[in-house]
Amino acid sequence: MLKRFLRVLDQPFAASAALLVLRVVAGIAFILHGFGKIQAPFSWMGPNAPVPGFLQALAALAEFGGGIAWILGLLTPLASLGIAITMAVAVWTHAMVLGDPFFAKGGGGSYEPASIYLCVALVLIFVGPGRFSADAAIFGRKT
């Protein structure tokens, strides 16, 4: 059942190449975002964080591990789901809790980056990683 879920949609060459570029660039960004967090996964938000340590660890794993998975195109739907949930929480936190604008002029908090990364995760959930991925090599392609 899981193997069938992880089979990759057969995409044209150009679409698969574009998905590869998207995965690699966004994956590098997530590795960099998650690297500091994965160093202290249960406490990266600080001692007075309103978020329990296990949820902080899940976010750190989603970002760092998800970035690696995106680059490889490995378990892409699962990695994308973890990143999408993390980014949805980030959008909610910045937009609703902190009241940050979508785009911050001259610095400051905003929810623009988290929104973009959420959209990338949704594309990879629904479209898949493309033919140039470990998922395609391991689980095959479906038409």
C-alpha positions in Angstrom: 0.0 0.0 0.0 2.8 2.5 0.9 4.7 1.6 -2.2 1.7 2.4 -4.4 1.3 5.7 -2.5 5.0 6.6 -3.1 5.0 5.8 -6.8 5.8 8.9 -8.9 3.4 10.4 -11.5 5.0 10.1 -14.9 5.9 13.7 -15.7 7.4 15.1 -19.0 11.2 15.6 -19.0 10.9 19.4 -18.6 8.5 19.2 -15.7 10.6 16.6 -14.0 13.7 18.8 -14.5 11.8 21.8 -13.0 10.7 19.7 -10.0 14.3 18.6 -9.5 15.5 22.3 -9.4 12.6 23.2 -7.1 13.3 20.3 -4.7 17.1 21.0 -4.6 16.9 24.7 -4.0 14.0 24.5 -1.4 15.7 21.4 0.2 19.0 23.4 0.7 17.0 26.2 2.2 15.3 23.8 4.6 18.5 22.1 5.6 19.9 25.6 6.5 16.7 26.6 8.3 16.6 23.3 10.3 20.3 22.9 11.0 20.3 25.1 14.1 17.1 23.6 15.3 18.2 20.0 14.9 21.2 20.8 17.2 18.8 21.3 20.1 15.6 19.7 18.8 13.5 19.8 22.0 14.5 23.4 23.0 15.4 25.5 20.0 12.6 27.9 20.8 14.0 28.7 24.2 13.0 28.0 27.8 9.8 30.0 27.7 8.4 28.6 24.5 4.7 28.1 24.3 5.3 25.0 22.2 6.1 21.6 23.9 9.5 20.1 23.2 8.2 17.2 21.2 6.5 19.5 18.7 9.7 21.6 18.5 11.5 18.3 17.7 9.0 17.4 15.0 9.4 20.8 13.4 13.2 20.5 13.5 13.0 17.0 11.9 10.5 18.2 9.3 12.8 21.0 8.3 16.2 19.4 8.4 15.2 15.9 7.4 12.6 17.1 5.0 15.2 19.2 3.3 17.4 16.2 2.8 14.5 14.1 1.6 13.5 16.8 -0.9 17.0 17.0 -2.4 17.1 13.2 -2.8 13.4 13.0 -3.9 13.1 10.3 -1.2 9.8 9.7 0.6 8.8 13.1 -0.9 5.0 13.0 0.0 5.8 12.2 3.6 8.6 14.8 3.9 6.3 17.4 2.1 3.5 16.7 4.6 5.8 17.3 7.5 7.0 20.5 6.0 3.5 21.6 5.0 2.2 21.2 8.6 5.3 23.1 10.0 4.8 25.9 7.5 1.0 26.1 8.1 1.8 26.6 11.8 4.4 29.2 10.9 1.9 31.1 8.7 -0.7 31.0 11.4 1.8 32.1 14.1 3.1 35.0 12.1 -0.2 36.1 10.6 -2.7 35.5 13.4 -0.7 35.3 16.7 2.0 37.9 16.0 0.0 40.0 13.6 2.9 40.2 11.1 2.2 41.5 7.6 2.5 39.2 4.6 5.5 41.2 3.4 7.7 43.2 5.7 9.2 46.3 4.3 12.7 46.9 5.7 12.9 43.8 7.8 10.9 42.5 10.6 8.6 39.4 10.8 6.4 38.4 7.9 4.6 35.2 6.8 5.6 35.5 3.1 8.5 32.9 3.3 6.4 30.4 5.2 3.5 30.9 2.7 5.8 30.2 -0.2 7.4 27.1 1.4 3.9 25.9 2.2 3.0 26.2 -1.5 6.1 24.3 -2.5 5.2 21.5 -0.1 1.7 21.3 -1.5 3.0 21.1 -5.1 5.3 18.3 -4.1 2.5 16.5 -2.3 0.0 16.7 -5.2 2.4 16.6 -8.2 5.2 14.5 -6.8 9.0 14.7 -7.1 9.3 14.0 -10.8 11.2 11.2 -12.6 14.6 12.5 -11.4 14.1 11.3 -7.8 14.9 8.4 -5.5 11.2 7.8 -5.2 10.9 7.1 -9.0 14.0 4.8 -8.9 12.8 2.9 -5.9 9.0 2.8 -6.2 8.6 3.3 -9.9 6.4 5.6 -11.9 2.6 5.5 -12.6 0.9 6.9 -15.6 
